[in-house]
Amino acid sequence: MKTQLLDYWLYLYLGCIYLVPLFAILKLNNGDTRFMLRKLLFPLEYLIQVKAEQAFSNSRSATRLIHILLWCVSILGLVGASIPLVALNEPMMKHTALLVFITYYCMLAPITFWFQPHANISTKTK
């Protein structure tokens, strides 16, 4: 029973780092078609990119620096997922698949946004 509850915790955690930002992106619908597949695979990173571009006036170097720093901090994603497992003395071997998926997801997401096209905020017509 405890193992199933903790599996639900990990699914909820994964939903919070994937599904909630995905619904926010679908609701946002700002017409940005840059790397649509990457945007749908890593919605949390895309939202971070949009906010960083707004905060730093579309500075590519500042946005890239944010993603590089996020990569350094993203290992905390695994720590957040495993806190209940450690607190309840649950063997992590029973949840290896979900923990590995969360780890690779958190580590791969910032890397995919290191190099990206510049945001096209104002379209100039001649």
C-alpha positions in Angstrom: 0.0 0.0 0.0 2.8 2.4 0.9 4.6 1.6 -2.3 1.5 2.5 -4.4 1.0 5.7 -2.5 4.5 6.8 -3.2 4.2 5.8 -6.8 1.2 8.2 -6.9 3.4 10.8 -5.3 6.0 10.4 -8.1 3.3 10.5 -10.8 1.9 13.7 -9.2 5.4 15.2 -9.1 5.9 14.3 -12.7 2.6 15.8 -13.6 3.5 19.1 -11.8 6.8 19.4 -13.8 5.2 18.4 -17.1 1.4 18.5 -17.3 0.7 21.8 -15.4 3.2 23.7 -17.6 1.9 22.0 -20.7 -1.6 23.2 -20.0 -0.2 26.7 -19.3 1.5 26.7 -22.7 -1.7 25.5 -24.4 -3.6 28.3 -22.7 -0.9 30.9 -23.5 -1.1 30.3 -27.2 1.3 33.2 -28.1 1.9 32.0 -31.7 5.5 31.1 -31.0 6.3 28.2 -33.4 10.1 27.9 -32.6 10.9 24.3 -32.1 7.3 23.2 -31.5 8.3 19.6 -30.5 10.8 20.8 -28.0 8.2 23.2 -26.6 5.8 20.4 -26.1 8.3 17.9 -24.7 9.8 20.4 -22.1 7.0 22.9 -21.3 8.4 24.0 -17.9 11.7 25.1 -19.6 9.7 26.9 -22.3 7.8 28.9 -19.8 11.1 29.7 -18.0 12.5 30.8 -21.4 9.5 33.0 -22.1 9.7 34.7 -18.7 13.5 35.1 -19.1 13.0 36.7 -22.5 10.5 39.1 -21.0 12.6 40.0 -18.0 15.8 40.5 -20.0 14.4 42.2 -23.1 15.0 39.2 -25.4 18.7 39.0 -24.5 19.9 35.7 -25.9 23.0 35.5 -23.7 20.9 36.2 -20.5 18.3 33.6 -21.5 21.1 31.1 -22.3 22.8 31.8 -19.0 19.5 31.2 -17.1 19.2 27.8 -18.8 22.8 26.9 -18.0 22.3 27.8 -14.4 19.0 25.8 -14.3 20.9 22.8 -15.5 23.2 23.1 -12.5 20.2 23.3 -10.2 18.0 20.7 -11.9 19.4 17.8 -9.9 17.3 19.2 -7.1 14.4 17.8 -9.1 15.4 14.3 -8.0 15.8 15.5 -4.4 12.3 16.9 -4.3 10.9 13.7 -5.7 12.8 11.4 -3.3 12.1 13.3 0.0 8.9 11.3 0.8 10.8 8.0 -0.1 13.5 8.8 2.4 11.2 10.1 5.0 9.0 7.0 5.0 12.0 4.6 4.7 10.8 3.2 1.3 13.4 1.4 -0.7 14.2 3.4 -3.8 14.7 0.3 -5.9 11.0 -0.2 -6.0 10.7 3.2 -7.8 13.8 3.1 -10.0 12.0 3.6 -13.3 10.1 6.8 -12.2 13.1 8.2 -10.4 15.4 7.7 -13.4 12.8 9.2 -15.8 12.5 12.3 -13.5 16.3 12.6 -13.2 16.9 12.4 -17.0 13.9 14.7 -17.7 15.2 17.3 -15.3 18.7 17.1 -16.6 17.9 17.0 -20.4 15.3 19.8 -20.4 17.6 22.7 -19.8 20.2 21.4 -22.2 17.6 21.4 -25.1 17.1 25.1 -24.6 20.8 26.2 -24.5 20.8 27.0 -28.3 17.6 28.4 -29.7 16.5 31.0 -32.3 16.0 34.5 -31.1 12.4 35.5 -30.2 10.7 37.3 -33.0 8.7 39.9 -31.0 8.1 42.5 -33.6 7.6 41.4 -37.2 8.5 44.1 -39.6 6.8 44.2 -42.9 8.1 46.1 -45.8 
